[in-house]
Amino acid sequence: MGHYKGWTAAALVFGISEVVLELLMPMLMSAIVDGGLYREDTFMLQGWFSPELIANRSRFVLTVGAIMVGVACLSMAMGVLAARCSAIATQGFARNMRGTLLGKIESFSFANIDKFSTAGLVTRLTTDISNIQNAYQMVLRMMMRAPSSMICALIMAFAINRRLASIYLIAVVFLGIILFFIIRHATQIG
């Protein structure tokens, strides 16, 4: 990766920040429903918002709504930054790999050059590296987003209601076991 490690780390940080901000939205919506509409004293309201703000329903709803708009804009900005950083990191990774591969090809002796076709070498320099680049992009964007989303959602579920979150935890473990057996079976067939 060379000097693109920082871009990779930034893409991961921005991607995880985007997930956390996206998962705050249901919590804020819950605060609007509990404090602005039904007036229930839940843990969401205590400590997060001042009692004066909670006392005035319309001001509370507008304030939390404005916070939601801000969080949504910040989440969008984090997503854009994550996409930009991951694009720079993957482009740099592919650039470094192409340079290394071209240097290796240039060091071949005439006997080695005769063994490989020009078309095969060009394919390795273009298509194969593009496929590796796309796989790296998917790792940065999807493989980090899905687990962080699951972990953050689990933490927030336990913060809301431990008893209901334990059902969610059992479902996640059960689905993980099923997924493991499906993948294991699929790899044995192929």
C-alpha positions in Angstrom: 0.0 0.0 0.0 3.0 2.3 0.4 2.1 5.8 1.6 -1.7 5.1 1.1 -2.0 3.5 4.5 -3.2 6.8 6.0 -6.0 7.0 3.3 -7.0 3.5 4.2 -7.2 4.3 7.9 -9.1 7.5 7.2 -11.6 5.6 5.0 -12.2 3.1 7.9 -12.6 5.9 10.5 -15.0 7.9 8.3 -17.0 4.7 7.4 -17.5 3.7 11.0 -18.4 7.3 11.9 -21.1 7.2 9.2 -22.5 4.0 10.6 -22.6 5.4 14.2 -24.3 8.6 13.0 -26.9 6.6 11.0 -27.7 4.5 14.0 -28.2 7.6 16.2 -31.2 8.7 14.1 -33.7 6.1 15.5 -32.6 7.0 19.0 -33.3 10.7 18.3 -36.7 9.8 16.7 -37.4 7.8 19.9 -36.7 10.9 21.9 -39.1 12.9 19.8 -41.9 10.3 20.2 -41.3 9.8 23.9 -40.6 13.4 25.0 -42.5 15.4 22.4 -45.6 13.4 21.7 -46.3 10.9 24.5 -44.4 12.7 27.3 -43.0 9.5 28.8 -40.0 9.8 31.1 -37.6 7.4 29.5 -33.8 7.1 29.9 -33.4 8.8 26.5 -34.6 12.1 27.9 -32.9 12.1 31.2 -29.4 13.5 31.0 -29.6 14.1 27.3 -31.9 17.1 27.3 -32.6 19.8 29.8 -35.8 19.7 31.9 -36.8 23.1 30.5 -36.5 21.9 27.0 -38.5 18.8 27.7 -41.3 20.9 29.3 -42.0 22.7 26.1 -43.2 20.0 23.6 -43.1 22.0 20.4 -39.7 23.5 21.1 -38.4 20.0 22.1 -39.6 18.4 18.9 -38.1 21.3 16.8 -34.8 21.1 18.7 -34.4 17.4 18.3 -35.6 17.6 14.7 -32.9 20.1 14.0 -30.4 17.8 15.7 -31.6 15.0 13.5 -31.0 17.2 10.4 -27.5 18.0 11.6 -26.7 14.4 12.3 -28.0 13.4 8.9 -25.9 16.0 7.1 -22.9 15.0 9.2 -23.5 11.3 8.3 -23.7 12.2 4.7 -20.4 14.1 4.9 -18.8 11.1 6.6 -20.0 8.9 3.8 -18.7 11.2 1.2 -15.3 11.4 2.9 -15.2 7.6 3.4 -15.9 7.1 -0.3 -13.3 9.6 -1.3 -10.6 8.2 1.0 -11.3 4.6 0.0 -11.2 5.6 -3.7 -7.8 7.3 -3.2 -6.5 4.4 -1.2 -7.6 1.8 -3.7 -6.3 3.8 -6.7 -2.9 4.2 -5.0 -2.8 0.5 -4.1 -3.5 -0.4 -7.7 -0.9 2.1 -8.9 1.8 0.7 -6.6 0.9 -2.8 -7.6 1.1 -2.0 -11.3 4.5 -0.3 -10.8 5.8 -3.3 -8.9 4.5 -5.7 -11.5 5.9 -3.7 -14.4 9.3 -3.5 -12.7 9.2 -7.3 -12.3 8.3 -7.8 -16.0 11.1 -5.4 -17.0 13.6 -7.5 -15.0 12.8 -10.7 -17.0 15.5 -12.2 -19.1 14.8 -12.7 -22.8 14.2 -16.4 -22.1 11.4 -15.5 -19.6 9.9 -13.0 -21.9 9.6 -15.7 -24.6 7.6 -17.9 -22.1 4.9 -15.3 -21.5 2.7 -13.9 -24.2 2.4 -10.1 -24.5 -1.4 -10.4 -24.2 -1.0 -12.4 -20.9 1.3 -9.8 -19.4 -1.0 -6.9 -20.5 -3.9 -8.7 -18.9 -2.1 -9.1 -15.7 -1.2 -5.4 -15.7 -4.7 -4.2 -16.4 -7.6 -6.6 -15.8 -6.2 -8.6 -13.0 -5.0 -5.6 -11.0 -8.4 -3.9 -11.6 -10.1 -6.9 -10.1 -7.8 -6.8 -7.1 -8.5 -3.0 -6.8 -12.3 -3.6 -6.9 -12.0 -6.3 -4.2 -10.0 -4.0 -2.0 -12.6 -1.2 -2.5 -15.3 -3.7 -1.4 -13.3 -4.6 1.7 -12.9 -1.0 2.6 -16.6 -0.1 2.0 -18.6 -3.2 2.8 -16.6 -5.6 4.9 -16.0 -2.9 7.5 -19.5 -1.3 7.3 -21.5 -4.5 8.0 -19.7 -5.7 11.1 -19.5 -2.2 12.6 -23.2 -1.7 11.9 -24.0 -4.9 13.6 -21.9 -4.1 16.7 -23.2 -0.5 17.0 -26.8 -1.7 16.6 -26.3 -4.3 19.3 -24.8 -1.7 21.7 -27.7 0.7 21.1 -30.2 -2.1 21.4 -28.8 -3.0 24.8 -28.8 0.7 25.8 -32.6 0.8 25.1 -33.8 -2.5 26.5 -31.5 -5.3 27.7 -34.2 -7.9 27.6 -35.3 -7.3 24.0 -31.7 -6.9 22.9 -30.9 -10.3 24.2 -33.4 -11.7 21.7 -31.6 -9.7 19.0 -28.2 -11.1 20.2 -29.6 -14.7 20.1 -30.9 -14.1 16.6 -27.5 -12.8 15.4 -25.7 -15.8 16.8 -28.3 -18.2 15.3 -28.1 -16.5 11.9 -24.3 -16.5 12.1 -24.2 -20.2 12.7 -26.6 -20.8 9.8 -24.5 -18.6 7.6 -21.3 -20.5 8.6 -22.9 -23.8 7.6 -24.2 -22.4 4.3 -20.8 -21.1 3.4 -19.1 -24.3 4.4 -21.5 -26.3 2.4 -21.1 -24.0 -0.6 -17.3 -24.2 -0.6 -17.4 -28.0 -0.4 -19.7 -28.2 -3.5 -17.6 -25.8 -5.5 
